[in-house]
Amino acid sequence: MNDKISVVGGGSWGSTLADLLGRNGQNVTLWEFVPQVAAQLNDKRTLAVMPELNLHPGVHVTNDLSEAVSGARAILSVVPSEFVRGTFKAIKKTGKLSDGAFIISASKGVENDSLLRMSEVIVQEIPSLAGKVCALSGPSHAEEVVRGVPTAVVSAGPGKLPEQTQDIFNTDNFRVYTSSDMTGVELGGALKNIYAIACGACDGLGLGDNTKAALMTRGLNEIVRIGMAQRAQAMTFLGLSGMGDLIVTCLSRHSRNRLLGEKIGKGLSLKEALGEMTMVAEGVRTTKSAFDLARKCQLDLPIINEIYRCLYEGKSAKDSLRDLTHRPVTSETEHFKGGEAQPS
Ligand SMILES: NC(=O)c1ccc[n+]([C@@H]2O[C@H](COP(=O)([O-])OP(=O)(O)OC[C@H]3O[C@@H](n4cnc5c(N)ncnc54)[C@H](O)[C@@H]3O)[C@@H](O)[C@H]2O)c1
């Protein structure tokens, strides 16, 4: 094993992180699933979906997964969450994963049906990776990181993995904090997309900042309740991967989930809205997982319920908003008694 870092996923985030690592002087190989996109990254050093990318010349690009992971000391997993399981199945099949390699998971989602976080999906596919997976998350739109805009993220996982990840990525303009609460960091990064859809729907309905601030704050309350039911630490959700990512995703013009919500708010069906999008909006699948997870944990989470109904049952955003605003008002901390989240 050498100093090689393998970035698995050449979408906007994977390519941006590969570029950042290349600029940090790391030995980077970037694997991209679509051969034509891999060729474009290799030849033109850019992406059609992100023309501002000028991929560092030291980054080696390949479409061959076996070549990509062979001998790597760290693998950055950054394919969209729906493809994480398939990608790790394929990595296992290559037989080229080094014994000492560890995984940095940067995909944000909770898998449908299994309701597993991405680190859990990875370990389920390759059990020998137990204790060797950490998560990298936080408010970090690729479009801004690629321009060197100051950004702060968090790396969470067991043992020394967060510090090792910090050493690999940290720069003045890409500050990596550490955490031991991987559950909280992963859940914050995944669930915020649901509230970005809700805030986008507000934009589509022509509402204002008050409503979005209310959705974000009550959304954070829902995230904490799911998180605590999954044994995450409440404080994690006040950090970069919780509140930080919630703010950026709900308010940014770069957010695909907010944009999808805006289309839903304007009256498009999910199918019509997705038909107008060129990139993945992971919040759609995450809404289904969160809806199921809340039921499993016996939690009544009204915003998740309404976004689920809008996306999967054809309810209009206007009707959902009416039903949310007609709920009886309660104490703001109704579900937190004695510092613990209570079931609904
Ligand atoms: N874009 C961002 O700013 C950003 C920031 C932080 C985290 N993330 C996370 O990074 C992950 C990747 O997002 P992105 O924005 O780079 O994606 P993207 O939408 O830019 O690209 C999609 C990628 O999926 C790949 N793909 C398609 N089918 C596949 C398959 N069957 N197997 C493997 N790969 C396949 C495509 O080749 C492409 O590389 C997501 O989980 C996202 O939440 C993104």
The ligand as a MOL file (V3000), in Angstrom:
LIG
                    3D

  0  0  0     0  0            999 V3000
M  V30 BEGIN CTAB
M  V30 COUNTS 44 48 0 0 0
M  V30 BEGIN ATOM
M  V30 1 N -22.5830 18.4600 -5.2200 0
M  V30 2 C -22.2880 18.9220 -4.0290 0
M  V30 3 O -22.0810 20.1160 -3.8570 0
M  V30 4 C -22.1890 17.9830 -2.8560 0
M  V30 5 C -21.6910 18.4660 -1.6520 0
M  V30 6 C -21.6040 17.6060 -0.5590 0
M  V30 7 C -21.9830 16.2860 -0.6940 0
M  V30 8 N -22.4610 15.8440 -1.8810 0 CHG=1
M  V30 9 C -22.8300 14.4260 -1.9640 0
M  V30 10 O -21.9760 13.7920 -2.8980 0
M  V30 11 C -22.6490 12.7070 -3.5290 0
M  V30 12 C -22.4620 12.8090 -5.0300 0
M  V30 13 O -23.1090 13.9650 -5.4700 0
M  V30 14 P -22.6490 14.7580 -6.7840 0
M  V30 15 O -23.2160 16.1200 -6.6380 0
M  V30 16 O -21.1820 14.6390 -6.9930 0 CHG=-1
M  V30 17 O -23.4030 13.9420 -7.9110 0
M  V30 18 P -23.7350 14.4080 -9.4070 0
M  V30 19 O -25.2050 14.5300 -9.5190 0
M  V30 20 O -22.8900 15.5910 -9.7790 0
M  V30 21 O -23.2360 13.2050 -10.2910 0
M  V30 22 C -23.8910 11.9890 -10.3560 0
M  V30 23 C -22.8290 10.9310 -10.3970 0
M  V30 24 O -23.4500 9.6570 -10.2590 0
M  V30 25 C -22.7550 8.7600 -11.1110 0
M  V30 26 N -23.5500 7.5430 -11.3540 0
M  V30 27 C -24.6570 7.4070 -12.0980 0
M  V30 28 N -25.0790 6.1250 -12.0840 0
M  V30 29 C -24.2020 5.4450 -11.2920 0
M  V30 30 C -24.0970 4.0940 -10.8740 0
M  V30 31 N -24.9860 3.1810 -11.2500 0
M  V30 32 N -23.0690 3.7630 -10.0590 0
M  V30 33 C -22.1710 4.6610 -9.6390 0
M  V30 34 N -22.2150 5.9810 -10.0080 0
M  V30 35 C -23.2220 6.3520 -10.8260 0
M  V30 36 C -22.5250 9.5870 -12.3320 0
M  V30 37 O -21.5910 8.9810 -13.1550 0
M  V30 38 C -22.0240 10.8930 -11.6730 0
M  V30 39 O -20.6550 10.7960 -11.3570 0
M  V30 40 C -24.1070 12.8040 -3.0960 0
M  V30 41 O -24.3860 11.8460 -2.1150 0
M  V30 42 C -24.2260 14.2080 -2.5080 0
M  V30 43 O -25.1560 14.2890 -1.4500 0
M  V30 44 C -22.5720 16.6530 -2.9680 0
M  V30 END ATOM
M  V30 BEGIN BOND
M  V30 1 1 1 2
M  V30 2 2 2 3
M  V30 3 1 2 4
M  V30 4 1 4 5
M  V30 5 2 4 44
M  V30 6 2 5 6
M  V30 7 1 6 7
M  V30 8 2 7 8
M  V30 9 1 8 9
M  V30 10 1 8 44
M  V30 11 1 9 10
M  V30 12 1 9 42
M  V30 13 1 10 11
M  V30 14 1 11 12
M  V30 15 1 11 40
M  V30 16 1 12 13
M  V30 17 1 13 14
M  V30 18 2 14 15
M  V30 19 1 14 16
M  V30 20 1 14 17
M  V30 21 1 17 18
M  V30 22 2 18 19
M  V30 23 1 18 20
M  V30 24 1 18 21
M  V30 25 1 21 22
M  V30 26 1 22 23
M  V30 27 1 23 24
M  V30 28 1 23 38
M  V30 29 1 24 25
M  V30 30 1 25 26
M  V30 31 1 25 36
M  V30 32 1 26 27
M  V30 33 1 26 35
M  V30 34 2 27 28
M  V30 35 1 28 29
M  V30 36 1 29 30
M  V30 37 2 29 35
M  V30 38 1 30 31
M  V30 39 2 30 32
M  V30 40 1 32 33
M  V30 41 2 33 34
M  V30 42 1 34 35
M  V30 43 1 36 37
M  V30 44 1 36 38
M  V30 45 1 38 39
M  V30 46 1 40 41
M  V30 47 1 40 42
M  V30 48 1 42 43
M  V30 END BOND
M  V30 END CTAB
M  END
